[in-house]
Every structure is written in structure tokens, then in C-alpha cells.
Amino acid sequence: MDYKLEKQKLMSAKTPEQYVERSLHSKIKRGEKGSITKEWIGKTGFSHEDILFARNRNPHWKKVKGKGSYQRTLQRIKSFNYSKTSAPKKIWAEKDLDKFYELNKTMNDWQLAKNFKASLPAINHIRRKLKIAKDILEIKKQPVKKDKIIKMALSNEKSLRTQLQDIS
């Protein structure tokens, strides 16, 4: 392998998509590619985010990224399940939703799950209900206030979706 020739191929890429594709087929080692990438970014004016964006859309990297995603999701749900399996299903009261509404802006889903002793699917369910309630208020051109959103979120998700569909 001629290092200079391989480097020249990478450096001649005009777009991040082209760079990612050429990088895939290059025989240069990973560590060396990193330093060439920094040099290419400096030369072209593109950013690291541009390369990541292109990489995430590249068919090869999509395939690699997708491998085992189902298992990773199951493992994540299992490891961040803070609900007690023997306890009855959590009933979300208005004060719980009020606290959730405030913490939702600053916490990740696993942190909310730990705080409310719930599972990740339960947290995502409440987030969906709050979002649907907000969407309903916006479509009806009503003021989007916390208390109204919480009152609506006390009903079930299916009725909220039906209501949203009826007014859309």
C-alpha cells in the first residue's frame, strides 16, 4: 500500500459523502484516517458533524449500525426498568404528571424512569400523551398551558389520538 497515494485519494474528496465512501475503501489504518480526516476538515471547511451526517446515511454504515439494534433496545429497556415487577401497574395521578411535565425538560428517559419508578415504555407513553395534548391545543388555537395539557393527559392515549384525528 502506498500511503501517500491513499492519502491523496482521501484528500481529493469534494463532499463528506465522497470522503466517507473513499474512507471505507481505503487501506489506511483507522488511527491514520483520523489524522487525515482532521486535515481534510481543515482544508475543505466541512465539520465533523457533516462527516457524521454523511456516515449515518451511507448504506454500509446504516447496515452496521442496524445490526443487533433489536437486542440493544431490549437490553436497554431491561436495564433501565425501575418498576417493581410484583407491584401493580402505575397509575399516573395529576401531581405525578405535573412533576413529570417539569422534569421532562431536563431529564433523560432513564432518569425519569428511575425518578418515577417506572419502565422506559411507560415514560415514553406519558411523553406521547403530553405531546398529543399539546398538539390538540395548538390545532384548536387554544393557549398551550401546563394545566390544560396535564388535564388532557389524564385520559388514555387512544382517546387523545382519536380527538387529534377528528380535528385535523
Buried (B, 14 or more C-beta within 10 A) or exposed (E): EEEEEBBEBBBEBEEBBEBBBBBEEBEBEEEBBEEBBEEBBEEBEBEEEBBEBBBEEBEEBEEEEEEEEEEEEEEEBEEBBBBEEEEEEBEBEEEBBBBBBEEBEEBEBBEBBBBBEBBBEBBBBBBBBBBBBBBBBEEEEEEBEEEBBBEBBEEEBEEBBEBBEEEE
